[in-house]
Amino acid sequence: MSADNDVADRQILARCAVCQVERCVECDTVHLHIGHTSLRLTMAAFLSLGTTLIEAAQEANRAVVPATPHRAAN
C-alpha cells in the first residue's frame, strides 16, 4: 500500500476554489480536501455526506430565496 502522501494512485473526481475530491484507486477511499483539512472517507460515508450536503444546500437555498409575492387580483 502506498503512503498517504503518494497521490499517484488518486483520481480527481471534482475540484473548485474551496475543495478537491479524490478517489484512491488502491484503497477505494475518498479523500476530501477543504483548505488545510483533509478527510479520508469510505465510499459509503462519502456518498452519505454528499446526500446530506445536497439536502442542506437545498434547504439553505429555500431560506435565502424569498417567496414569490402573490399578485393582487383585479
C-alpha positions as CSV (number, residue, x, y, z in Angstrom):
1,M,0.0,0.0,0.0
2,S,1.3,3.4,-0.9
3,A,1.9,6.2,1.7
4,D,-0.8,8.7,2.3
5,N,1.3,11.4,0.6
6,D,1.6,9.3,-2.6
7,V,-1.0,10.8,-4.9
8,A,-0.1,8.7,-8.0
9,D,-3.0,6.3,-7.5
10,R,-5.6,9.0,-6.9
11,Q,-8.2,10.1,-9.4
12,I,-9.6,13.6,-9.1
13,L,-13.4,13.4,-9.0
14,A,-14.0,17.2,-8.7
15,R,-12.4,20.4,-7.6
16,C,-13.2,24.0,-7.1
17,A,-11.7,27.0,-5.4
18,V,-12.9,25.7,-2.0
19,C,-12.2,21.9,-2.1
20,Q,-10.9,18.9,-4.1
21,V,-12.3,15.4,-4.0
22,E,-10.0,12.5,-4.9
23,R,-10.6,8.7,-5.1
24,C,-7.8,6.5,-4.1
25,V,-7.7,3.6,-6.7
26,E,-5.6,1.4,-4.5
27,C,-7.7,1.5,-1.3
28,D,-11.1,2.8,-2.8
29,T,-11.4,5.6,-0.3
30,V,-12.3,9.2,-1.0
31,H,-10.0,12.0,0.1
32,L,-11.8,15.3,0.7
33,H,-9.6,18.3,0.9
34,I,-11.1,21.6,2.2
35,G,-8.4,24.2,2.8
36,H,-5.8,22.8,5.0
37,T,-8.1,20.0,6.2
38,S,-8.3,16.5,4.7
39,L,-10.7,13.7,5.4
40,R,-10.4,10.1,4.3
41,L,-13.8,8.5,3.9
42,T,-15.1,5.2,2.8
43,M,-17.2,5.4,-0.4
44,A,-20.4,4.8,1.6
45,A,-19.5,7.5,4.1
46,F,-18.7,9.9,1.3
47,L,-22.0,9.2,-0.5
48,S,-23.9,9.7,2.7
49,L,-22.1,13.0,3.3
50,G,-22.8,14.1,-0.2
51,T,-26.5,13.4,0.2
52,T,-26.6,15.3,3.4
53,L,-24.8,18.3,1.9
54,I,-27.2,18.4,-1.0
55,E,-30.2,18.4,1.3
56,A,-28.6,21.1,3.4
57,A,-27.9,23.2,0.3
58,Q,-31.4,22.9,-0.9
59,E,-32.8,23.9,2.5
60,A,-30.4,26.9,2.7
61,N,-31.4,27.9,-0.8
62,R,-35.1,27.9,0.2
63,A,-34.3,30.0,3.3
64,V,-32.4,32.6,1.2
65,V,-34.6,32.9,-1.8
66,P,-37.7,35.0,-0.9
67,A,-41.1,33.6,-1.8
68,T,-42.6,35.0,-5.0
69,P,-45.1,37.7,-3.9
70,H,-48.7,37.0,-4.9
71,R,-50.2,39.4,-7.4
72,A,-53.4,41.1,-6.4
73,A,-56.5,40.0,-8.4
74,N,-58.0,42.8,-10.5
